Amino acid sequence: MPYRRATPFLDIVLLQVHELVAQGSIAGLLLLSGNWLAGACHAVLLAYLLQLYTSRKLHVDTTDAFRQLPQQKKQRFILLGAHLLLFIVVVYRCVLQPLQLGHCLVLTVPSRLLPSAVAMV
């Protein structure tokens, strides 16, 4: 009986490990691709997550859950805010980078096709 009650909490621990692996791979890929700002921000978040994981602050004791609730709530909101901020930074940079290179999504019509394109209108 206690084993069945503990299995959902073991799944949460596995999700935390998957989150660490995903965060590490994102930080590594960003740093390897030359996106230093976003990669450094993700590396800082990864270091914070590793610090929480090694100090076992990501784990919630089932017998002591209600006492830990205010601290856990604040910690989860900080992580959510950091993830949202990094998501916005990455999306902004992904949109801004092609525009800075001059590769706008504007269709250009070759000059030899221009008279026929005007005639079609």
Summary of the structure (lengths in Angstrom):
residues: 121
radius of gyration: 23.7
end to end distance: 75.7
largest distance: 80.2
contacts: 249
relative contact order: 0.08
helix: 83%
strand: 0%
